[in-house]
Amino acid sequence: MINPGELKHRISFYTTAETVDNEGFKSASQVLLFTTKCKILENKKKDPTKSATKSIDSKKVTMTIVIRYTDSIDIHCIADFQGKKFRVETIEDIDYENRFLKVDLIDG
C-alpha cells in the first residue's frame, strides 16, 4: 500500500507533438502533459556496455517511481526529473486499483 504523503519528489511528463509552421513544414516538439509528485522506489546505474567499436558506453541510470494513477502517459513519453530526461520504459497499475502507477524510467 502506498501512502500518498510519500509522494514528495517533483516530476514532469512530456509527449512529442507534431506542429505545422506558417510555411507548412511539420516539426516535432515536446509538449508538457503534466507535473506531479512521485515516490522513488529504486534508483540505480546499469553496468556499462561495450559497443561495436569496443569502446565502453556510459552507464545508464534507471529509476522506478510511483505516481498517482493517470491514463495520459505511455511508453512514448519523456520524464523530466531534476533536470534529467528519462524515457518511460514500463508502466504498471499497482494492485490493478487505478490508484497508483509504478513507472520504470531509463536515462536517455
C-alpha positions in Angstrom: 0.0 0.0 0.0 1.3 3.4 -0.9 0.9 6.4 1.5 0.1 9.5 -0.6 2.3 11.5 1.8 5.4 9.7 0.4 4.9 11.3 -3.0 7.3 14.2 -2.4 9.6 14.5 -5.5 8.5 16.7 -8.4 8.5 15.1 -11.9 7.1 16.3 -15.2 6.0 14.2 -18.2 6.2 15.4 -21.8 4.9 14.0 -25.1 6.0 14.7 -28.6 3.6 16.7 -30.7 3.7 17.4 -34.4 3.1 21.0 -35.4 2.9 22.8 -38.7 4.6 26.1 -39.1 3.4 29.1 -41.2 5.2 27.7 -44.3 3.5 24.3 -44.0 6.5 22.4 -42.7 6.0 19.8 -40.0 8.1 19.8 -36.9 8.1 17.8 -33.7 8.3 19.5 -30.2 8.0 18.4 -26.6 4.7 19.4 -25.0 4.1 19.2 -21.2 1.5 16.7 -20.3 1.5 17.3 -16.5 3.7 17.8 -13.5 3.1 15.7 -10.4 4.7 14.3 -7.3 6.4 10.9 -7.1 8.0 8.4 -4.8 11.3 6.9 -5.8 11.3 3.2 -5.2 14.7 2.4 -6.8 17.5 4.4 -8.4 20.4 2.6 -9.8 23.0 2.6 -12.6 23.2 -0.2 -15.2 26.6 -1.7 -16.0 28.4 -0.1 -18.9 28.1 -2.0 -22.2 30.6 -2.3 -25.0 29.6 -1.0 -28.4 30.6 -2.5 -31.7 33.8 -0.3 -31.7 34.8 -1.9 -28.4 34.5 1.4 -26.6 32.6 1.5 -23.3 29.3 3.3 -23.4 28.3 5.4 -20.5 26.4 4.0 -17.6 22.6 4.2 -17.9 20.6 5.4 -14.9 17.3 3.6 -14.2 14.7 4.7 -11.8 11.5 3.1 -10.5 8.9 5.6 -9.3 5.3 5.7 -8.1 2.8 8.3 -9.2 -0.9 8.8 -8.8 -2.9 6.9 -11.5 -3.4 8.6 -14.8 -4.1 7.3 -18.3 -2.4 10.1 -20.1 1.2 8.6 -20.1 2.5 5.8 -22.2 5.9 4.4 -23.2 6.4 7.2 -25.7 6.6 9.9 -23.0 9.6 11.6 -21.6 10.0 12.3 -17.9 12.0 15.2 -16.6 13.3 14.6 -13.0 15.6 17.2 -11.5 16.8 18.4 -15.0 17.5 14.9 -16.3 15.5 13.4 -19.2 14.3 9.8 -18.9 12.3 7.6 -21.3 9.3 5.7 -19.9 10.2 2.0 -20.1 7.3 0.3 -18.4 4.0 1.3 -16.7 2.3 -0.9 -14.2 -1.0 -0.3 -12.3 -0.3 -1.3 -8.7 -2.8 -3.9 -7.5 -5.0 -3.1 -10.5 -6.9 -0.5 -8.4 -6.4 2.6 -10.7 -4.9 4.5 -7.8 -1.1 4.4 -8.3 1.2 3.6 -11.1 4.7 2.1 -10.9 6.8 3.6 -13.7 10.2 2.4 -14.8 12.4 5.1 -16.3 15.7 4.8 -18.2 18.2 7.5 -18.9 18.2 8.8 -22.4 
